[in-house]
Amino acid sequence: MQRSKTMNLREIVVIASISVVFGVLYLAWIIFGQFIKGIFGPIAHGAISGVWIMAPVLCAYIIRKPGVALLAEMIAAGTEVLVGSVNAGVILIVGFTQGLGAELTFALFLYRSYRLPVLMLAGMFGMVANYLTFFFIHGYSEFAYGVRVLMVGAMLISGATIAGWGSKKIADALSRTGVLNNFALGRINQKKRMEENAISHDG
């Protein structure tokens, strides 16, 4: 039976719960990121930037419906503003563009593929959106060309590894506990376990 593509209340609650946690983390990560940037420079800062794309990738991987990534990042950004960010306008703009970058990735695959390469690509698209937004808002154009190239490279790797691979690892670990059994990822993993058990019994 074809499942609805519309998010239900239970899914929205889970998205909000996860995103609020990441919103608090994002604010802390801004402080940590500024420390890293001040000590090691913008390239090192780019290498840890993938954290800011974790909420949309993680939620999309769990729920697997249109709009999840964008909604998750907007809730995370809104939480970041509510808990103390002084740059509300910038945070919300960046949250929207980052969420949109991740969302477009899943849309490109018609919301049918959530394999690791797609998750990594979503993290990378989110990072591209992050870079382009800050390029105009925070004057990244002032950096030397070589620095910008290395920064983008670091951000892409960070988006692929931290946001893509890292989010998958977190979600898979949660799924193994059974707390996600009522959601798309949990149902898929339940089915896999049943098939594996059937094969082992047949053997």
N, C-alpha and C positions, 0 to 999 in steps of 0.2 A: 504493500500500500504506500502510495506517495505521501510523504510527510509534508506538513505545511511549511512554507518558506517564511512565514511570519513568526516573529519572536513571540513566545508566550510569556506570561507573567513570571513563571519560575525562571525562565532563561534570563529575563531582564534583571531579576533580583540577583542572580549569580554574576552577570556581567557587571552590575553596579557594585557588588561586594568586592569582586576582584579589582575593579578599576579604582575604587576608593583606596584600597591598600596601596596600589601602585601610585596613586596621586600623592599620598604621603611620602612614599619612597622617592618620587620624582623631585619633590621639594628638597629633601635631604641630599639627593644626587646633584642638584644644582650647586649646593654649597661645596660638596666634595669635588664636583667638576671644576669649579672656579679655583679650588686649591690645586688640582692637577694642572690646570691650564697655567696658573701663575708660576708653578715650579718647573713644569716640563714642556709647556708650550701648547699651541693649538692642535698639533698633530696627536699628542697624547690625549688631549681632551676628546678628540674625534674617536679615539680607540675605545673610549668607555661610553660613547653616546648611544649605543644600541639599547641601553636600558630604557630609554624613553619610548621605545617602540614595542616593549614587551606586553603591555596591556592589550593592545589591539590584536597582536599575533596570538597571544595565549587564549584570549576569549574567542577569537574566530576559530581556532583549532578545536576548542571544546564544543562550541555551539553549532558552527558550520551553517550559518544562514546569512543572507544579504544584510548589510548594514551593521553587523556586529562590530567589526573593527573600528569603524568611524564612531559609533556610539561609545565604545569602550574608551577610546582615546579622549573623547570630549568629556566624559564623566571624570576621567583621571585628571584632565586639565582643570576642570571645574573644581575638583577637590583640592588640587594644588593651590588654586586661587583662594579658596575658602579657609585653608589651614595656614595661610600666611604669605603667599607670594605677593610682592609689591608691584609686579609687572603684569597685572591681570589681562590687559589688552593683548600684549605680546604672547602670553601663555596660551590664551584661547585661540589666537590665530595659528600659532605653531601646533597646538593640539589638533586643530581642524586639518591643517595641511598634512601633518604626520599620519593622522588617522585615515585621511583620504588616500595618501600614498599606499598604505597597507591595504585598504579596501579595494583599490583599483586592481591590485595584484590578484586578489581572489576573484574579482569580477572577470578578469582576463581568462581565468580558467572556469568561468561560468559557475563558480561556487561548488565545483564538483571534485576538486583535488586539494587535499590538505597534506600532501606528502612533504617530507622534510625540504626538498628543493624549493617547493612553493612557499613554505614558511620562511625560508632563508631569503627568497626573492622579496617577500613582503617586507621583511626587515630592511632589506636594501632599498626598496622603493620608499619606505618611510624615512630612511636616512637621506635619500636624495631630496625629498620634500623638506626635511629639516634644514639641509644645507642651503637650498634655494631660498627658503624663507629668511634665514638668518643672513644670507648674502645681501639681501636688500635692507633688512631691519637693523642688523648689527654691523654692517660695513665689512663683511668678509672680503670685499673687493680690495681692501687696503693691504691685505697680506700679499706677499710676493707670489708669483705664479707657481713656483715650485712648491711652496708651502701649501697653497690651495690644492694642488694635485695630490700631495701626500696626505692632506687632511681628508679629502674625499675618499681616497683609498682606505684610510684607517676607518672612516665612518662606514663604508660599505662592508668591510670585514666585520666590524662591530655589529652592524645590523644583521648580517648573515649568521654570525656565531651567537652573540648574546641574545638578540631578539628572536631569531629563527630557531637555532638549535637549542638555546637555553629555555625558551618558552615551551618547546616540545618536551624537553626533559622534565620540566616542572609539571606540565599537564599529564604526562604519562605516569609520573610518580603518584599524582593525585588519583588518577584513574585506577591504579592498582589497589588503592585503599577501598574502592567501592563508592566513594562519595559522588562520583560523576555518572553513576549507572543510569540516571534518568535523562542524560544528555547524549548528544550524538556520539561524542568520543567514547563515552562509557558503554553505549550500546554496541558500538563497533568492536571494542575490546572484549566485551562479554561474548559476542558472537565468535570471535577468534578463539577464545578460551574453550568454548563449547566444541568448536570444530577440532581443536587440538586434542581435547579429551576423547572425542569420538574416534579419532584416528588412533590414539594410544590404546583405546579399548579394543579396536578392531585388530590392532597389531598383536 
